[in-house]
Structures are given as C-alpha cells and as structure tokens.
Amino acid sequence: LRLLEADARGLYHLANAGGASRWDLARAALDHAARNRPELADLPIERIKTKDYPTPATRPLYTVLDCGKARRAGVVLRPWHEALAAYLDSDASPLPAAADRNGDDGRMPAKETRG
C-alpha cells in the first residue's frame, strides 16, 4: 500500500528480507514441517550447483532480487524465514491439509493400503 499511497511509478522488486538458496528454502520448510513430523528433521537434501541441474532455460547463478528501490520508498518486508513459517502455518499451506487428511497430529501414515 505504501507504493500506491506514494503514487510510485515503475518496476519494484519485492521479496522478503535476506537471501536464500533453493536448498535453504527446502531445508527451512522441512524443518518447519518436522515440528509435527519429526521424521522429516533428518531427511537429507542434496546440495547441487545450479550449473549441474539441467533445465530447458539457462539460469543465472545468483538470483537474489535487489529490493533497494522499494526500501527507499519505505517498503521493507519481514525476513524470508518468518514469511515461510507464516505461510506454512496458514490455511493456504499444504501442511494443514495434510494434517486434516491424516489425523490431528499432522503425521502421514507409515504405509498406505488400498482395499
């Protein structure tokens, strides 16, 4: 809203504060989910370099957005790990839905059987 109120024009990058790799994001999400599913706490995630992950499009090696223009306009977002935790605790998250499907504690069944 600050940008609208200031009648700001142009392109503004908005991202939560701090930088994170895809690995950092995955690890933080699993660690958060591990509060209800402790088996996820030790789940290994392999770190790989962007150049070693094949994609149809070439990806830049460093993609943290520069939010300086927004910051100068008075827009500062909370740290990414706080925003991730808020999302994972929200109704929009896939985690509450998993808890609803699998019991109050949010744990997935060890083995699914079909009848």
Chimera marker file (.cmm) of the C-alpha trace (Angstrom):
<marker_set name="trace">
<marker id="1" x="0.000" y="0.000" z="0.000" r="1" g="1" b="0" radius="0.5"/>
<marker id="2" x="2.898" y="2.353" z="0.644" r="1" g="1" b="0" radius="0.5"/>
<marker id="3" x="3.835" y="2.311" z="-3.015" r="1" g="1" b="0" radius="0.5"/>
<marker id="4" x="0.259" y="3.113" z="-4.034" r="1" g="1" b="0" radius="0.5"/>
<marker id="5" x="-0.043" y="5.852" z="-1.439" r="1" g="1" b="0" radius="0.5"/>
<marker id="6" x="3.231" y="7.362" z="-2.642" r="1" g="1" b="0" radius="0.5"/>
<marker id="7" x="1.968" y="7.203" z="-6.249" r="1" g="1" b="0" radius="0.5"/>
<marker id="8" x="5.099" y="5.219" z="-7.064" r="1" g="1" b="0" radius="0.5"/>
<marker id="9" x="5.788" y="4.503" z="-10.718" r="1" g="1" b="0" radius="0.5"/>
<marker id="10" x="7.935" y="1.893" z="-12.405" r="1" g="1" b="0" radius="0.5"/>
<marker id="11" x="9.117" y="-1.583" z="-11.597" r="1" g="1" b="0" radius="0.5"/>
<marker id="12" x="9.713" y="-2.534" z="-7.964" r="1" g="1" b="0" radius="0.5"/>
<marker id="13" x="11.151" y="-5.843" z="-6.828" r="1" g="1" b="0" radius="0.5"/>
<marker id="14" x="9.510" y="-7.092" z="-3.649" r="1" g="1" b="0" radius="0.5"/>
<marker id="15" x="10.891" y="-10.074" z="-1.800" r="1" g="1" b="0" radius="0.5"/>
<marker id="16" x="11.217" y="-10.897" z="1.839" r="1" g="1" b="0" radius="0.5"/>
<marker id="17" x="14.382" y="-9.713" z="3.533" r="1" g="1" b="0" radius="0.5"/>
<marker id="18" x="17.522" y="-11.812" z="3.329" r="1" g="1" b="0" radius="0.5"/>
<marker id="19" x="18.719" y="-14.250" z="0.750" r="1" g="1" b="0" radius="0.5"/>
<marker id="20" x="18.223" y="-17.976" z="0.494" r="1" g="1" b="0" radius="0.5"/>
<marker id="21" x="19.256" y="-20.666" z="-1.913" r="1" g="1" b="0" radius="0.5"/>
<marker id="22" x="16.778" y="-23.272" z="-3.082" r="1" g="1" b="0" radius="0.5"/>
<marker id="23" x="18.453" y="-25.619" z="-0.605" r="1" g="1" b="0" radius="0.5"/>
<marker id="24" x="17.981" y="-23.104" z="2.253" r="1" g="1" b="0" radius="0.5"/>
<marker id="25" x="14.291" y="-22.811" z="1.405" r="1" g="1" b="0" radius="0.5"/>
<marker id="26" x="13.774" y="-26.579" z="1.188" r="1" g="1" b="0" radius="0.5"/>
<marker id="27" x="15.648" y="-27.194" z="4.445" r="1" g="1" b="0" radius="0.5"/>
<marker id="28" x="13.691" y="-24.494" z="6.291" r="1" g="1" b="0" radius="0.5"/>
<marker id="29" x="10.375" y="-25.873" z="5.002" r="1" g="1" b="0" radius="0.5"/>
<marker id="30" x="11.258" y="-29.415" z="6.073" r="1" g="1" b="0" radius="0.5"/>
<marker id="31" x="12.499" y="-28.257" z="9.462" r="1" g="1" b="0" radius="0.5"/>
<marker id="32" x="9.239" y="-26.376" z="9.988" r="1" g="1" b="0" radius="0.5"/>
<marker id="33" x="7.177" y="-29.400" z="8.945" r="1" g="1" b="0" radius="0.5"/>
<marker id="34" x="9.251" y="-31.563" z="11.307" r="1" g="1" b="0" radius="0.5"/>
<marker id="35" x="7.543" y="-29.919" z="14.269" r="1" g="1" b="0" radius="0.5"/>
<marker id="36" x="4.600" y="-32.243" z="13.542" r="1" g="1" b="0" radius="0.5"/>
<marker id="37" x="6.501" y="-34.891" z="11.617" r="1" g="1" b="0" radius="0.5"/>
<marker id="38" x="9.836" y="-35.490" z="13.396" r="1" g="1" b="0" radius="0.5"/>
<marker id="39" x="10.995" y="-37.979" z="10.751" r="1" g="1" b="0" radius="0.5"/>
<marker id="40" x="11.461" y="-35.043" z="8.376" r="1" g="1" b="0" radius="0.5"/>
<marker id="41" x="14.065" y="-33.400" z="10.618" r="1" g="1" b="0" radius="0.5"/>
<marker id="42" x="16.866" y="-35.655" z="9.417" r="1" g="1" b="0" radius="0.5"/>
<marker id="43" x="15.754" y="-36.010" z="5.821" r="1" g="1" b="0" radius="0.5"/>
<marker id="44" x="18.832" y="-35.275" z="3.703" r="1" g="1" b="0" radius="0.5"/>
<marker id="45" x="18.641" y="-32.769" z="0.893" r="1" g="1" b="0" radius="0.5"/>
<marker id="46" x="21.430" y="-32.922" z="-1.630" r="1" g="1" b="0" radius="0.5"/>
<marker id="47" x="23.084" y="-29.597" z="-2.410" r="1" g="1" b="0" radius="0.5"/>
<marker id="48" x="23.840" y="-29.131" z="-6.076" r="1" g="1" b="0" radius="0.5"/>
<marker id="49" x="25.130" y="-26.246" z="-8.119" r="1" g="1" b="0" radius="0.5"/>
<marker id="50" x="22.736" y="-24.500" z="-10.480" r="1" g="1" b="0" radius="0.5"/>
<marker id="51" x="25.016" y="-25.358" z="-13.389" r="1" g="1" b="0" radius="0.5"/>
<marker id="52" x="24.695" y="-29.065" z="-12.539" r="1" g="1" b="0" radius="0.5"/>
<marker id="53" x="20.882" y="-29.077" z="-12.613" r="1" g="1" b="0" radius="0.5"/>
<marker id="54" x="19.601" y="-29.460" z="-16.176" r="1" g="1" b="0" radius="0.5"/>
<marker id="55" x="16.792" y="-27.106" z="-17.173" r="1" g="1" b="0" radius="0.5"/>
<marker id="56" x="15.465" y="-26.075" z="-20.598" r="1" g="1" b="0" radius="0.5"/>
<marker id="57" x="16.439" y="-22.454" z="-19.899" r="1" g="1" b="0" radius="0.5"/>
<marker id="58" x="19.801" y="-21.208" z="-18.705" r="1" g="1" b="0" radius="0.5"/>
<marker id="59" x="19.501" y="-19.924" z="-15.152" r="1" g="1" b="0" radius="0.5"/>
<marker id="60" x="21.629" y="-17.206" z="-13.583" r="1" g="1" b="0" radius="0.5"/>
<marker id="61" x="23.974" y="-18.312" z="-10.803" r="1" g="1" b="0" radius="0.5"/>
<marker id="62" x="22.773" y="-15.653" z="-8.343" r="1" g="1" b="0" radius="0.5"/>
<marker id="63" x="19.127" y="-14.555" z="-8.328" r="1" g="1" b="0" radius="0.5"/>
<marker id="64" x="18.529" y="-12.596" z="-5.125" r="1" g="1" b="0" radius="0.5"/>
<marker id="65" x="16.307" y="-9.635" z="-6.019" r="1" g="1" b="0" radius="0.5"/>
<marker id="66" x="17.545" y="-6.115" z="-5.354" r="1" g="1" b="0" radius="0.5"/>
<marker id="67" x="14.708" y="-4.522" z="-3.386" r="1" g="1" b="0" radius="0.5"/>
<marker id="68" x="16.607" y="-1.272" z="-2.793" r="1" g="1" b="0" radius="0.5"/>
<marker id="69" x="14.162" y="0.852" z="-4.788" r="1" g="1" b="0" radius="0.5"/>
<marker id="70" x="11.228" y="-0.390" z="-2.685" r="1" g="1" b="0" radius="0.5"/>
<marker id="71" x="13.251" y="0.019" z="0.512" r="1" g="1" b="0" radius="0.5"/>
<marker id="72" x="13.997" y="3.641" z="-0.397" r="1" g="1" b="0" radius="0.5"/>
<marker id="73" x="10.245" y="4.128" z="-0.847" r="1" g="1" b="0" radius="0.5"/>
<marker id="74" x="9.710" y="2.832" z="2.702" r="1" g="1" b="0" radius="0.5"/>
<marker id="75" x="8.691" y="-0.732" z="1.870" r="1" g="1" b="0" radius="0.5"/>
<marker id="76" x="10.562" y="-3.338" z="3.888" r="1" g="1" b="0" radius="0.5"/>
<marker id="77" x="9.301" y="-6.899" z="4.131" r="1" g="1" b="0" radius="0.5"/>
<marker id="78" x="9.961" y="-9.296" z="7.006" r="1" g="1" b="0" radius="0.5"/>
<marker id="79" x="12.750" y="-11.908" z="6.780" r="1" g="1" b="0" radius="0.5"/>
<marker id="80" x="12.044" y="-14.774" z="4.383" r="1" g="1" b="0" radius="0.5"/>
<marker id="81" x="12.176" y="-17.460" z="7.091" r="1" g="1" b="0" radius="0.5"/>
<marker id="82" x="9.456" y="-15.654" z="9.095" r="1" g="1" b="0" radius="0.5"/>
<marker id="83" x="7.281" y="-15.340" z="5.977" r="1" g="1" b="0" radius="0.5"/>
<marker id="84" x="7.825" y="-19.023" z="5.150" r="1" g="1" b="0" radius="0.5"/>
<marker id="85" x="6.781" y="-20.084" z="8.661" r="1" g="1" b="0" radius="0.5"/>
<marker id="86" x="3.674" y="-17.867" z="8.487" r="1" g="1" b="0" radius="0.5"/>
<marker id="87" x="2.734" y="-19.391" z="5.116" r="1" g="1" b="0" radius="0.5"/>
<marker id="88" x="3.291" y="-22.954" z="6.312" r="1" g="1" b="0" radius="0.5"/>
<marker id="89" x="1.080" y="-22.227" z="9.345" r="1" g="1" b="0" radius="0.5"/>
<marker id="90" x="-1.654" y="-20.607" z="7.230" r="1" g="1" b="0" radius="0.5"/>
<marker id="91" x="-4.771" y="-22.064" z="5.650" r="1" g="1" b="0" radius="0.5"/>
<marker id="92" x="-3.079" y="-21.647" z="2.252" r="1" g="1" b="0" radius="0.5"/>
<marker id="93" x="-0.341" y="-24.121" z="3.189" r="1" g="1" b="0" radius="0.5"/>
<marker id="94" x="-0.394" y="-27.745" z="2.098" r="1" g="1" b="0" radius="0.5"/>
<marker id="95" x="0.633" y="-28.732" z="5.646" r="1" g="1" b="0" radius="0.5"/>
<marker id="96" x="-2.719" y="-28.153" z="7.418" r="1" g="1" b="0" radius="0.5"/>
<marker id="97" x="-4.491" y="-30.032" z="4.635" r="1" g="1" b="0" radius="0.5"/>
<marker id="98" x="-2.135" y="-32.961" z="5.176" r="1" g="1" b="0" radius="0.5"/>
<marker id="99" x="-2.885" y="-32.845" z="8.901" r="1" g="1" b="0" radius="0.5"/>
<marker id="100" x="-6.631" y="-32.879" z="8.212" r="1" g="1" b="0" radius="0.5"/>
<marker id="101" x="-6.294" y="-35.882" z="5.882" r="1" g="1" b="0" radius="0.5"/>
<marker id="102" x="-4.058" y="-37.872" z="8.176" r="1" g="1" b="0" radius="0.5"/>
<marker id="103" x="-5.154" y="-37.170" z="11.716" r="1" g="1" b="0" radius="0.5"/>
<marker id="104" x="-4.895" y="-34.325" z="14.189" r="1" g="1" b="0" radius="0.5"/>
<marker id="105" x="-1.137" y="-34.613" z="14.679" r="1" g="1" b="0" radius="0.5"/>
<marker id="106" x="-0.331" y="-33.989" z="11.001" r="1" g="1" b="0" radius="0.5"/>
<marker id="107" x="1.662" y="-37.208" z="10.666" r="1" g="1" b="0" radius="0.5"/>
<marker id="108" x="1.410" y="-39.081" z="7.396" r="1" g="1" b="0" radius="0.5"/>
<marker id="109" x="0.543" y="-42.767" z="7.706" r="1" g="1" b="0" radius="0.5"/>
<marker id="110" x="3.582" y="-45.020" z="7.544" r="1" g="1" b="0" radius="0.5"/>
<marker id="111" x="2.075" y="-47.115" z="4.779" r="1" g="1" b="0" radius="0.5"/>
<marker id="112" x="-0.978" y="-46.560" z="2.643" r="1" g="1" b="0" radius="0.5"/>
<marker id="113" x="-3.113" y="-49.588" z="1.855" r="1" g="1" b="0" radius="0.5"/>
<marker id="114" x="-5.744" y="-49.906" z="-0.825" r="1" g="1" b="0" radius="0.5"/>
<marker id="115" x="-8.831" y="-52.009" z="-0.326" r="1" g="1" b="0" radius="0.5"/>
<link id1="1" id2="2" r="1" g="1" b="0" radius="0.2"/>
<link id1="2" id2="3" r="1" g="1" b="0" radius="0.2"/>
<link id1="3" id2="4" r="1" g="1" b="0" radius="0.2"/>
<link id1="4" id2="5" r="1" g="1" b="0" radius="0.2"/>
<link id1="5" id2="6" r="1" g="1" b="0" radius="0.2"/>
<link id1="6" id2="7" r="1" g="1" b="0" radius="0.2"/>
<link id1="7" id2="8" r="1" g="1" b="0" radius="0.2"/>
<link id1="8" id2="9" r="1" g="1" b="0" radius="0.2"/>
<link id1="9" id2="10" r="1" g="1" b="0" radius="0.2"/>
<link id1="10" id2="11" r="1" g="1" b="0" radius="0.2"/>
<link id1="11" id2="12" r="1" g="1" b="0" radius="0.2"/>
<link id1="12" id2="13" r="1" g="1" b="0" radius="0.2"/>
<link id1="13" id2="14" r="1" g="1" b="0" radius="0.2"/>
<link id1="14" id2="15" r="1" g="1" b="0" radius="0.2"/>
<link id1="15" id2="16" r="1" g="1" b="0" radius="0.2"/>
<link id1="16" id2="17" r="1" g="1" b="0" radius="0.2"/>
<link id1="17" id2="18" r="1" g="1" b="0" radius="0.2"/>
<link id1="18" id2="19" r="1" g="1" b="0" radius="0.2"/>
<link id1="19" id2="20" r="1" g="1" b="0" radius="0.2"/>
<link id1="20" id2="21" r="1" g="1" b="0" radius="0.2"/>
<link id1="21" id2="22" r="1" g="1" b="0" radius="0.2"/>
<link id1="22" id2="23" r="1" g="1" b="0" radius="0.2"/>
<link id1="23" id2="24" r="1" g="1" b="0" radius="0.2"/>
<link id1="24" id2="25" r="1" g="1" b="0" radius="0.2"/>
<link id1="25" id2="26" r="1" g="1" b="0" radius="0.2"/>
<link id1="26" id2="27" r="1" g="1" b="0" radius="0.2"/>
<link id1="27" id2="28" r="1" g="1" b="0" radius="0.2"/>
<link id1="28" id2="29" r="1" g="1" b="0" radius="0.2"/>
<link id1="29" id2="30" r="1" g="1" b="0" radius="0.2"/>
<link id1="30" id2="31" r="1" g="1" b="0" radius="0.2"/>
<link id1="31" id2="32" r="1" g="1" b="0" radius="0.2"/>
<link id1="32" id2="33" r="1" g="1" b="0" radius="0.2"/>
<link id1="33" id2="34" r="1" g="1" b="0" radius="0.2"/>
<link id1="34" id2="35" r="1" g="1" b="0" radius="0.2"/>
<link id1="35" id2="36" r="1" g="1" b="0" radius="0.2"/>
<link id1="36" id2="37" r="1" g="1" b="0" radius="0.2"/>
<link id1="37" id2="38" r="1" g="1" b="0" radius="0.2"/>
<link id1="38" id2="39" r="1" g="1" b="0" radius="0.2"/>
<link id1="39" id2="40" r="1" g="1" b="0" radius="0.2"/>
<link id1="40" id2="41" r="1" g="1" b="0" radius="0.2"/>
<link id1="41" id2="42" r="1" g="1" b="0" radius="0.2"/>
<link id1="42" id2="43" r="1" g="1" b="0" radius="0.2"/>
<link id1="43" id2="44" r="1" g="1" b="0" radius="0.2"/>
<link id1="44" id2="45" r="1" g="1" b="0" radius="0.2"/>
<link id1="45" id2="46" r="1" g="1" b="0" radius="0.2"/>
<link id1="46" id2="47" r="1" g="1" b="0" radius="0.2"/>
<link id1="47" id2="48" r="1" g="1" b="0" radius="0.2"/>
<link id1="48" id2="49" r="1" g="1" b="0" radius="0.2"/>
<link id1="49" id2="50" r="1" g="1" b="0" radius="0.2"/>
<link id1="50" id2="51" r="1" g="1" b="0" radius="0.2"/>
<link id1="51" id2="52" r="1" g="1" b="0" radius="0.2"/>
<link id1="52" id2="53" r="1" g="1" b="0" radius="0.2"/>
<link id1="53" id2="54" r="1" g="1" b="0" radius="0.2"/>
<link id1="54" id2="55" r="1" g="1" b="0" radius="0.2"/>
<link id1="55" id2="56" r="1" g="1" b="0" radius="0.2"/>
<link id1="56" id2="57" r="1" g="1" b="0" radius="0.2"/>
<link id1="57" id2="58" r="1" g="1" b="0" radius="0.2"/>
<link id1="58" id2="59" r="1" g="1" b="0" radius="0.2"/>
<link id1="59" id2="60" r="1" g="1" b="0" radius="0.2"/>
<link id1="60" id2="61" r="1" g="1" b="0" radius="0.2"/>
<link id1="61" id2="62" r="1" g="1" b="0" radius="0.2"/>
<link id1="62" id2="63" r="1" g="1" b="0" radius="0.2"/>
<link id1="63" id2="64" r="1" g="1" b="0" radius="0.2"/>
<link id1="64" id2="65" r="1" g="1" b="0" radius="0.2"/>
<link id1="65" id2="66" r="1" g="1" b="0" radius="0.2"/>
<link id1="66" id2="67" r="1" g="1" b="0" radius="0.2"/>
<link id1="67" id2="68" r="1" g="1" b="0" radius="0.2"/>
<link id1="68" id2="69" r="1" g="1" b="0" radius="0.2"/>
<link id1="69" id2="70" r="1" g="1" b="0" radius="0.2"/>
<link id1="70" id2="71" r="1" g="1" b="0" radius="0.2"/>
<link id1="71" id2="72" r="1" g="1" b="0" radius="0.2"/>
<link id1="72" id2="73" r="1" g="1" b="0" radius="0.2"/>
<link id1="73" id2="74" r="1" g="1" b="0" radius="0.2"/>
<link id1="74" id2="75" r="1" g="1" b="0" radius="0.2"/>
<link id1="75" id2="76" r="1" g="1" b="0" radius="0.2"/>
<link id1="76" id2="77" r="1" g="1" b="0" radius="0.2"/>
<link id1="77" id2="78" r="1" g="1" b="0" radius="0.2"/>
<link id1="78" id2="79" r="1" g="1" b="0" radius="0.2"/>
<link id1="79" id2="80" r="1" g="1" b="0" radius="0.2"/>
<link id1="80" id2="81" r="1" g="1" b="0" radius="0.2"/>
<link id1="81" id2="82" r="1" g="1" b="0" radius="0.2"/>
<link id1="82" id2="83" r="1" g="1" b="0" radius="0.2"/>
<link id1="83" id2="84" r="1" g="1" b="0" radius="0.2"/>
<link id1="84" id2="85" r="1" g="1" b="0" radius="0.2"/>
<link id1="85" id2="86" r="1" g="1" b="0" radius="0.2"/>
<link id1="86" id2="87" r="1" g="1" b="0" radius="0.2"/>
<link id1="87" id2="88" r="1" g="1" b="0" radius="0.2"/>
<link id1="88" id2="89" r="1" g="1" b="0" radius="0.2"/>
<link id1="89" id2="90" r="1" g="1" b="0" radius="0.2"/>
<link id1="90" id2="91" r="1" g="1" b="0" radius="0.2"/>
<link id1="91" id2="92" r="1" g="1" b="0" radius="0.2"/>
<link id1="92" id2="93" r="1" g="1" b="0" radius="0.2"/>
<link id1="93" id2="94" r="1" g="1" b="0" radius="0.2"/>
<link id1="94" id2="95" r="1" g="1" b="0" radius="0.2"/>
<link id1="95" id2="96" r="1" g="1" b="0" radius="0.2"/>
<link id1="96" id2="97" r="1" g="1" b="0" radius="0.2"/>
<link id1="97" id2="98" r="1" g="1" b="0" radius="0.2"/>
<link id1="98" id2="99" r="1" g="1" b="0" radius="0.2"/>
<link id1="99" id2="100" r="1" g="1" b="0" radius="0.2"/>
<link id1="100" id2="101" r="1" g="1" b="0" radius="0.2"/>
<link id1="101" id2="102" r="1" g="1" b="0" radius="0.2"/>
<link id1="102" id2="103" r="1" g="1" b="0" radius="0.2"/>
<link id1="103" id2="104" r="1" g="1" b="0" radius="0.2"/>
<link id1="104" id2="105" r="1" g="1" b="0" radius="0.2"/>
<link id1="105" id2="106" r="1" g="1" b="0" radius="0.2"/>
<link id1="106" id2="107" r="1" g="1" b="0" radius="0.2"/>
<link id1="107" id2="108" r="1" g="1" b="0" radius="0.2"/>
<link id1="108" id2="109" r="1" g="1" b="0" radius="0.2"/>
<link id1="109" id2="110" r="1" g="1" b="0" radius="0.2"/>
<link id1="110" id2="111" r="1" g="1" b="0" radius="0.2"/>
<link id1="111" id2="112" r="1" g="1" b="0" radius="0.2"/>
<link id1="112" id2="113" r="1" g="1" b="0" radius="0.2"/>
<link id1="113" id2="114" r="1" g="1" b="0" radius="0.2"/>
<link id1="114" id2="115" r="1" g="1" b="0" radius="0.2"/>
</marker_set>
